[in-house]
Amino acid sequence: MSIGSVCWSIVEGQGRVRLATTIEMMASWLVVIPLSYVFVFVFRYNLVGVVAALVVAYTITGQIMGYLVFTSDWTELSKAVVQRSETSDDRGGVASDQSNERTCPNYDDFSWDDLPTDAQAAAGILGYTKKIWDNDGTPASVDKYWNQLTQEQQLAAQTLGFNEESWDMDSSSSSSSDESSQ
């Protein structure tokens, strides 16, 4: 049963969800139900018959899914997944549809010590220190627009989940809030 579940997940990850689900459904309807009927009403195995029918069906399904996994053309399937991913972004997927929002994890609620190493290094490049980060302070780089950042700072900002539009939006809102508080 475990092998069948793992193989089902792999086939699903390949982007062939419909195929995997169809195989599971066919096993339920064409194996479990008829075998359960035979085991319960003909051989009078009662609940043991239903469990036996499930074991047989899961074994058959696991073998079919395993066959699909081992005979998969991984190169073509990975190309298809990448292409589907790029196409969904071009059609307004998560990355392009919310271009004013961060595209990577949001580290705002992390303390400095809880930041992943790469995020901590990126924050350091932008001028953050443990004290500034943990006290919600802002280094000078936050007041700059994207095109005013060095290439290294832009890469660091991307590591923290910003793109040009989201950085400029945050930059302009922090600048205007600083002006309004004066």
Sine and cosine of phi, psi and omega as CSV:
sin_phi,cos_phi,sin_psi,cos_psi,sin_omega,cos_omega
0.00,0.00,-0.65,0.76,-0.01,-1.00
-0.91,0.42,-0.68,0.73,-0.01,-1.00
-0.89,0.46,-0.68,0.73,0.03,-1.00
-0.88,0.48,-0.65,0.76,0.01,-1.00
-0.92,0.40,-0.67,0.74,0.03,-1.00
-0.90,0.44,-0.71,0.70,0.00,-1.00
-0.90,0.44,-0.62,0.79,0.05,-1.00
-0.87,0.49,-0.68,0.73,0.01,-1.00
-0.90,0.44,-0.62,0.78,0.01,-1.00
-0.92,0.39,-0.70,0.71,0.03,-1.00
-0.88,0.47,-0.63,0.77,0.06,-1.00
-0.90,0.45,-0.68,0.73,0.02,-1.00
-0.89,0.45,-0.44,0.90,0.05,-1.00
-0.96,0.28,-0.11,0.99,-0.02,-1.00
1.00,-0.02,0.22,0.98,-0.02,-1.00
-0.94,-0.33,0.79,0.61,-0.05,-1.00
-0.89,0.46,-0.69,0.72,-0.04,-1.00
-0.87,0.50,-0.67,0.74,0.01,-1.00
-0.90,0.44,-0.74,0.67,-0.02,-1.00
-0.89,0.46,-0.67,0.74,0.00,-1.00
-0.93,0.37,-0.62,0.78,0.03,-1.00
-0.89,0.45,-0.67,0.74,0.03,-1.00
-0.89,0.45,-0.70,0.72,0.03,-1.00
-0.88,0.48,-0.70,0.71,-0.02,-1.00
-0.90,0.43,-0.68,0.73,0.00,-1.00
-0.89,0.45,-0.63,0.78,0.03,-1.00
-0.89,0.45,-0.63,0.78,0.02,-1.00
-0.91,0.42,-0.75,0.66,-0.08,-1.00
-0.98,0.22,-0.62,0.78,-0.12,-0.99
-0.99,-0.10,-0.23,0.97,0.00,-1.00
-0.88,-0.47,-0.84,0.55,-0.11,-0.99
-0.89,0.46,-0.78,0.63,-0.09,-1.00
-0.91,0.42,-0.78,0.63,0.02,-1.00
-0.89,0.45,-0.67,0.74,0.01,-1.00
-0.91,0.42,-0.65,0.76,0.05,-1.00
-0.86,0.52,-0.70,0.72,0.02,-1.00
-0.86,0.51,-0.75,0.66,-0.03,-1.00
-0.90,0.44,-0.74,0.67,-0.05,-1.00
-0.91,0.42,-0.62,0.78,-0.06,-1.00
-0.99,0.17,-0.77,0.64,-0.13,-0.99
-1.00,-0.03,-0.46,0.89,0.00,-1.00
-1.00,-0.02,-0.79,0.62,-0.06,-1.00
-1.00,-0.04,-0.14,0.99,0.04,-1.00
0.83,0.56,0.73,0.69,0.04,-1.00
-1.00,0.05,-0.11,0.99,-0.01,-1.00
0.81,0.58,-0.75,-0.66,-0.07,-1.00
-0.90,0.43,-0.54,0.84,0.03,-1.00
-0.88,0.48,-0.58,0.81,0.03,-1.00
-0.91,0.42,-0.64,0.77,0.02,-1.00
-0.92,0.40,-0.69,0.72,0.02,-1.00
-0.89,0.45,-0.67,0.74,0.02,-1.00
-0.88,0.47,-0.66,0.75,0.03,-1.00
-0.89,0.46,-0.65,0.76,0.05,-1.00
-0.90,0.43,-0.67,0.74,0.01,-1.00
-0.88,0.47,-0.69,0.72,0.01,-1.00
-0.88,0.47,-0.72,0.69,-0.02,-1.00
-0.90,0.44,-0.70,0.71,0.02,-1.00
-0.91,0.42,-0.57,0.82,0.05,-1.00
-0.91,0.42,-0.73,0.69,0.02,-1.00
-0.89,0.46,-0.72,0.69,0.00,-1.00
-0.88,0.48,-0.69,0.73,0.03,-1.00
-0.87,0.49,-0.64,0.77,0.02,-1.00
-0.92,0.39,-0.67,0.74,0.02,-1.00
-0.90,0.43,-0.72,0.70,0.00,-1.00
-0.90,0.44,-0.65,0.76,0.05,-1.00
-0.88,0.48,-0.67,0.75,0.05,-1.00
-0.87,0.50,-0.70,0.72,0.02,-1.00
-0.88,0.47,-0.67,0.75,-0.02,-1.00
-0.91,0.41,-0.72,0.69,-0.08,-1.00
-0.97,0.25,-0.34,0.94,0.02,-1.00
-0.97,-0.25,0.17,0.98,-0.02,-1.00
-0.94,0.34,0.59,-0.80,0.14,-0.99
-1.00,0.01,1.00,-0.01,-0.14,-0.99
-0.89,0.46,-0.56,0.83,-0.01,-1.00
-0.90,0.44,-0.76,0.65,-0.01,-1.00
-0.92,0.39,-0.65,0.76,0.01,-1.00
-0.90,0.43,-0.65,0.76,0.01,-1.00
-0.93,0.37,-0.60,0.80,0.08,-1.00
-0.88,0.47,-0.67,0.74,-0.01,-1.00
-0.90,0.43,-0.66,0.75,0.01,-1.00
-0.90,0.43,-0.70,0.71,0.01,-1.00
-0.89,0.46,-0.70,0.72,0.00,-1.00
-0.89,0.45,-0.67,0.74,0.03,-1.00
-0.89,0.45,-0.63,0.77,0.01,-1.00
-0.90,0.43,-0.71,0.70,0.02,-1.00
-0.91,0.43,-0.64,0.77,0.00,-1.00
-0.91,0.41,-0.64,0.77,0.00,-1.00
-0.92,0.40,-0.57,0.82,0.06,-1.00
-0.92,0.39,-0.63,0.77,0.00,-1.00
-0.93,0.38,-0.48,0.88,-0.02,-1.00
-1.00,-0.01,0.21,0.98,0.02,-1.00
0.99,-0.16,0.56,0.83,0.05,-1.00
-0.94,0.34,-0.17,-0.99,-0.09,-1.00
-0.83,0.56,-0.69,0.72,-0.11,-0.99
-0.93,0.37,-0.67,0.74,-0.08,-1.00
-1.00,-0.06,-0.40,0.92,-0.05,-1.00
-0.95,0.31,-0.49,0.87,-0.01,-1.00
-0.88,-0.47,0.80,0.61,-0.12,-0.99
-0.91,0.41,-0.31,0.95,0.03,-1.00
-1.00,0.05,-0.01,1.00,0.05,-1.00
-0.95,-0.32,0.26,-0.97,0.01,-1.00
-0.91,0.41,0.55,-0.84,-0.01,-1.00
-0.97,-0.25,-0.06,1.00,0.03,-1.00
-0.86,-0.52,0.00,-1.00,0.01,-1.00
-0.83,0.56,0.55,-0.84,0.02,-1.00
-1.00,-0.05,0.88,-0.48,-0.07,-1.00
-0.99,-0.16,0.19,0.98,-0.07,-1.00
-0.85,0.53,-0.58,0.81,-0.07,-1.00
-1.00,-0.01,0.08,1.00,0.00,-1.00
-1.00,0.04,0.62,-0.78,0.20,-0.98
-0.99,0.16,0.27,-0.96,-0.04,-1.00
-0.83,0.56,-0.68,0.73,-0.05,-1.00
-0.94,0.35,-0.38,0.92,0.00,-1.00
-1.00,0.01,-0.16,0.99,0.01,-1.00
-0.92,0.40,0.63,-0.78,0.15,-0.99
-0.87,0.49,0.41,-0.91,-0.07,-1.00
-0.83,0.56,-0.69,0.72,-0.03,-1.00
-0.93,0.38,-0.58,0.81,0.02,-1.00
-0.94,0.34,-0.61,0.79,0.03,-1.00
-0.91,0.42,-0.66,0.75,0.04,-1.00
-0.90,0.43,-0.67,0.74,0.01,-1.00
-0.90,0.44,-0.67,0.74,0.03,-1.00
-0.89,0.46,-0.62,0.78,0.04,-1.00
-0.88,0.47,-0.65,0.76,0.03,-1.00
-0.89,0.46,-0.55,0.83,0.00,-1.00
-0.99,0.14,-0.03,1.00,0.08,-1.00
0.97,-0.22,0.07,1.00,0.02,-1.00
-0.98,0.21,0.56,-0.83,0.18,-0.98
-0.85,-0.53,0.12,-0.99,0.03,-1.00
-0.84,0.54,-0.70,0.71,-0.04,-1.00
-0.90,0.43,-0.73,0.69,-0.01,-1.00
-0.89,0.45,-0.72,0.70,-0.05,-1.00
-0.90,0.44,-0.75,0.66,-0.08,-1.00
-0.95,0.32,-0.36,0.93,0.01,-1.00
-0.98,-0.21,0.27,0.96,0.00,-1.00
0.83,0.56,0.56,0.83,0.08,-1.00
-0.99,0.15,0.09,-1.00,0.01,-1.00
-0.72,-0.69,0.76,-0.65,0.09,-1.00
-0.98,0.20,0.14,-0.99,-0.05,-1.00
-0.88,0.47,-0.50,0.87,-0.05,-1.00
-0.89,0.45,-0.43,0.90,-0.03,-1.00
-0.92,0.39,-0.46,0.89,-0.01,-1.00
-0.99,0.12,-0.07,1.00,0.00,-1.00
-1.00,-0.04,0.47,-0.88,0.15,-0.99
-0.99,0.14,0.31,-0.95,-0.07,-1.00
-0.77,0.64,-0.72,0.69,-0.07,-1.00
-0.95,0.32,-0.18,0.98,0.06,-1.00
-1.00,-0.02,-0.21,0.98,0.01,-1.00
-0.98,0.19,0.49,-0.87,0.12,-0.99
-0.95,0.32,0.26,-0.97,0.01,-1.00
-0.87,0.49,-0.62,0.79,0.02,-1.00
-0.90,0.45,-0.65,0.76,0.03,-1.00
-0.93,0.38,-0.61,0.79,0.05,-1.00
-0.89,0.46,-0.69,0.73,0.05,-1.00
-0.89,0.45,-0.64,0.77,0.03,-1.00
-0.90,0.43,-0.67,0.74,0.02,-1.00
-0.89,0.45,-0.62,0.79,0.04,-1.00
-0.90,0.43,-0.62,0.79,0.05,-1.00
-0.88,0.48,-0.57,0.82,0.02,-1.00
-0.99,0.11,0.04,1.00,0.12,-0.99
0.98,-0.21,0.14,0.99,-0.02,-1.00
-1.00,-0.09,0.47,-0.88,0.25,-0.97
-0.84,-0.54,-0.02,-1.00,-0.08,-1.00
-0.85,0.53,-0.73,0.69,-0.07,-1.00
-0.92,0.40,-0.70,0.71,-0.02,-1.00
-0.93,0.36,-0.57,0.82,0.03,-1.00
-0.91,0.41,-0.73,0.68,-0.01,-1.00
-0.90,0.44,-0.58,0.81,0.03,-1.00
-0.91,0.42,-0.72,0.70,0.04,-1.00
-0.91,0.41,-0.63,0.78,-0.01,-1.00
-0.90,0.44,-0.71,0.71,-0.02,-1.00
-0.94,0.34,-0.56,0.83,0.00,-1.00
-0.96,0.30,-0.56,0.83,0.04,-1.00
-0.95,0.30,-0.56,0.83,0.03,-1.00
-0.93,0.38,-0.69,0.72,-0.03,-1.00
-0.94,0.33,-0.52,0.85,0.04,-1.00
-0.95,0.31,-0.55,0.84,0.06,-1.00
-0.91,0.41,-0.64,0.77,-0.01,-1.00
-0.92,0.39,-0.63,0.78,-0.05,-1.00
-0.96,0.29,-0.39,0.92,0.00,-1.00
-0.99,0.11,-0.16,0.99,-0.02,-1.00
-1.00,0.02,0.00,0.00,0.00,0.00
